[in-house]
Each structure stands twice: as C-alpha cells, then as structure tokens.
Amino acid sequence: MADAGSTEDDAEGTEDPAGLLAVAVRVAAGAAELVAAHRAEARDHVSTKSSPTDVVTAIDKASETYVIEQLKAARPGDAVLGEEGGEHAGSSRVRWVVDPVDGTVNLLYGLPSYAISLAAEVDGVAVAGVVQSVPTGEVWTATRGGGAFLDGKPIHGSGQPELSQTLVGTGFGYAAERRRWQAEILVEILPAVRDIRRIGAAAIDLCYCADGRLDAHYEIGLNHWDFAAAGLIATEAGLLVTGLDGAPPSPDLVIAAAPAVHQELHDRLAAALRRVPREN
C-alpha cells in the first residue's frame, strides 16, 4: 500500500492547500488499495449502526485506521473527524475529514460505486479534497480556488439550463420513517426533472455532478464526512453547493447544481419540505 511519507510541505503547521492535497491523495490511494484487497471478505464481518440496514464492515474500520495512522505520521498535530472513529483533537488549525468507505452497502453487494473521501479543513473551511473510486480507480481532486480535476484533467459541472432536463442524483437514510419522508419529498421533485439516479454513495454523486455525469444532486441527512471533500470538488467545478435558504450544506440539506438551475431546484425542495410533514 502507498505510504503517506513526509515532505517539507507536509510538516506540522503547514496549511498550503497544495501540500495538504498531496498528503490526501497519497493517503486515499493507500486506503483504496487496502479496501480493494479485502473486498471479497466484506460479508465476513458486518455490524450495524443507526438501524439494521445501516451497515459497517471490518473493511470500513480498517480503512479508517489506516488513514488516521498515515495522517498522524505525516502531520501529527492535525485533528481528524472520521465516520467510524469519531473526532480526534489536534494542535494545528488543520482538521481532516474522513469517510473511509462511502457506499458501504454497494461494497457489500459488489456494486461498483464506493470511494475513499478525504478533505483537509483549515479553521473549519475545506481547502483540499480527494475522492477516489475504489472499483474504477478514478480520482477527483480540488483545492480551494484552484479548480477541480478528474485524474489530473480539469473538469466542469453541467451547463444544463433547464431544470426539466436535469438528471438529478439523490439518496436516502436508513431509518424506515426517514426513508418514507424522503420518498414523499422525491415525489414532489421527480415530475420537475428529467430523471432521478440513486447511486448509493453521495461523494460519488457529487463528483459526478462536478464532471458532468449528473446535472445536480440533493440529499437530506448527509453527514459532514459525506460531502466535505466532494462538496469542495463540486464547488471548484463551478457548481453552487448550498443548504436551505443560503445556509451552508449540512445534514439538513445539501444541494449541488449549476447556477442556472440551482435556485429553481432549491425552491421546489423548500416548498416540498414545507408541504410534507417531517418524520418524528
């Protein structure tokens, strides 16, 4: 597996986005190699989290352990927020946000949409991010103000100007009542767009928006690690990535879309959220 190693740019306290991205790319590559090597064992050690359908595998945990160990070796003063391990304090202004396997159910079933997601924040603002698809090897990257890239080539989001022609990604939670409520929201949105895709990995959905394979994505209930890296990538690809009523993206709502359709999609979602009673 790739090792994070260390360079002068990786020294503790350095906040240069390019240096942080270099660390992120190396660490994500090593984690992707680990996950790929053990995917066949995914069903051997499975437990659940928020509900019986919300699964976590030993591979998720091993990937996060690897990422944290590599980050500590390269940048020992930084904080880490990980999906499986919680938050680890640091002494620097940098915090790493880790989703060790985004799309665990896809991994479990052998569906080719799951990824490693890793973002570096400085004072709470994402400045570098990488999402690496494990099955395909595709690597999306971005630095704040530096543009977005797929396998080193610049990418730009969809220029689709009509909401009725947009292909929109979304996702659902794992609790039964939340899914019912999210499905009712979807019923309000589906007639207004070209179609809906449910890929099962929010980071990949957002990266597909960044490279034009989806026109937009919305989701309710995402955690910070789901969108920290991919949200930056989508933003740097020219999309608007927001929450509700101009708020930053959050578990309440994440919308990523081209400026031409973002407002209309937002307004339809806001109206649906007002009409459909929220789950308990």
N, C-alpha and C positions, 0 to 999 in steps of 0.2 A: 504494500500500500504506500501511497505517497505520504511523505512526511512534511509537516509544516516547515521544519527547519527554522532558520533565523537569518535575517539580513539586517543591515544597518537601518533600513526603512522600517523594519518590524520591531525596533526597540521599544521598550515600555515607554509610554508617554507620547509617542509619535501619533499624530492624528491626521496625517496626509491620506486622503481618500484612496489614492492610487496604491499606496503601501498597504492600507487595510484591505483593499480588494485583492492584492496579490496573496495575502495570507488566506483570505476567504476562499479564493479559487483553489489553492493547494489543499486546504483542509477539506473542502467539499469533494474534491476529486478522490482523496483518500477514503472518505466516508462512502462515496458511491461505489468504490471498488470493494469495500467491505460488505456493503449491502448486496451487491451483485453476487459476490462469492457465496453468500449464505442464503440466497432467496429460496432455494429448494427446501430449506429447513424451516421456513416461515410458519408452517402449520404445527410444528412440533411444540412450540412454547408460546401459547396465546393466552392473554388475560384480557379483562375488560376494565373500562374506566367509568365514564359517566352513565352508561347504560349497557345492557347485554349485547348491543350491536356496535358499541364503540370499543374497538379492539386495539390492543397494543401487543406487539410481539417482542421477543428477545432481540430481534434484529434492530428494532427502534431503539431499544435501550443500549445495545452495543454501539450503534452508530453515534448516539449522543455522547456516550462515554468517550469514544474515540475523538469526537470533535472537541469536547471540553479539554481532554488531555493535550491535544495538539495546540489549542489556543493558549492554554496555560504555559506550555513550553515556549511558544513563540512570543507571547505577550502576557507575562504573569500578573501584571497589575490590572488587567481589564475585568470588568464584570461580565457575567453570562446569564441570559434568560433562556432556558431550554424547556421544550414542551414536556419532556419526561422527568426532568430533574429539578424543576423549579428555578429559583433565582440564586445566583452566587455573587456576592458583593465584590467590588474591586476598589482600587485606589486611584484609578485614572478616570478620565472623562469618557472613556470608550466602554460601550456595552455591546456584546454580541448577542444576537437573537437567533436561536437555533430551532429549526424543525428538522429533526434527524431523518424522518421519512414522512413526507407529505404525500398522502394517498396510501395509507397502510392497508386499507381494505383491497385496493387494487393489487398491491403487492401480494397479499394473502391469496387472492384468486388468480394470480398470474396475468392480470390485465396490465398492458404496457404504459401506464400513466402513474408514475410515482417519482419523487425527486427529493434531493437534499436541498434545503433552503437555509442560507446563512447571510445575515445582514450585520453590518457594523454601524452603530449609532454613536454620535458624539453629542453629549448633552441632550439625549433623547431624540435626536434627529438622524434618520438614516442617511449615511453618506456613501456607503458602498454595499453592494449586494450581489449575490450569485445564487442562481437556481440551476442545479444540474439534474437532468433527467437520467435516472439510472438505466432504464431499458434502452434508450436511444443514444445516450452519450451527449446529447445537446447541452450546451452551456450558455445560459443567458447571464449577462453581467451589466452592471451600471455603476457609475459614480455620480454623486450629485453635481449637476452642472456639466457633466462630461459625456452625456449621451448614453444610449443603450445599445447592446451588442448581442448577437447570437453567433457563437463560435468565432468571435473576433470581428464579425462584419456588422456595420451599423444597421439598426432596424428602426422602423417607424410604425406606429399604430395605424389602424384602418382610417381611411378618409371618407368612409361611408356617410353621406349627409342626411340620409332618411332613416328615421327610427324603424319604419315599416320594413326596411330591407336589412336590418341588422341581425346578425347571428349572435345570440347572447348566451354566455355561459352562466351557470348558477350552481348552487349546491344546497344541501340540506343538513340539518343537525341529526343527532342520533336518538334523542328522546322522542317518543311517539307523538306527544301533544305538540311539540315544537315542529315536527315534520308536517303534521296536519295543518298547522297555522301557516307554515311556509308554502305548502301546496296551495292554500287559498290565495296567498299573495301571488303565486305564479299564475293562477287562473286569471288574475286581473292583468297580468303583463303579456301573457302568451299571444292574445289576439293582436297586439300592437306591434309585434316584431316578426321578422322572417321565420325564426325558429329558435328553439332552446337547445343547448347542449349541457349535459350533466356528466362531466369528465371524471370527477371524483378526487381532484387534487387542486385546491384553489391556487396554489403557487403556479402550477402549470397553466391553469385558465388565464391568470393574469399575464403570464409570459406569452401565451397565445394571442392575447389582446395586443401586447407590445409588438409582436412580429406580424400581426395582421391575420392570423388564422381564426380569430374571433374578433367581432366588432366591438363587443362590450362584455362586461361581467358585473353581476351584482350578487351579493350574498349577505345574509343576516346571520350573525353568530360566529363569525371568524374570530380566532384568537390572534394576538399580535404576531406570533411566530408564523402564522399562515400568510401574512401579507407584508411583513417588514421588508424583505428583500424584493419580492415580486412587485409590490406596490411602487417601490423606487424605480424598478426596471420599466414598468408601465408609464410612470410619470416621465422618465427620461426619454421614452419613445414618443412623447408628445400627447399622451392621454391625460385627461383630468381624472384624478383618483381622490375621491372625497367620501365623506359620510353624508348624513342628512342635514339639509339646510346650511350647507357650507362648513359644517364641522369636519375635522379630520376623520379619516377612515377609522373605524372602531368596531368592536363586536356588535354594536347597534346596527351598522350598515356599512358596507363597502361597495362603492360604485366606481368602475373604471370604464371610461368611454371617451371617444373623440369629442372635442369641444362642440361640434355641430349637433350631436345627438345627446350629449350628457344631460342638459337641462330638461329635455322632454322625458328622458328615461327617469331622471330624478323625480320629476313632478308626478309621473304616473306611479312610481313607487311610494312617494309620500302620500298620495291620495289613497292608494291601496292600504297602506298602513293605518290610515285614519278610518277606513271603512271596515277593515277586517279586525275583529276583536283579537287582542293578543292572547297567547296561551298563558295559563297560570304559571 
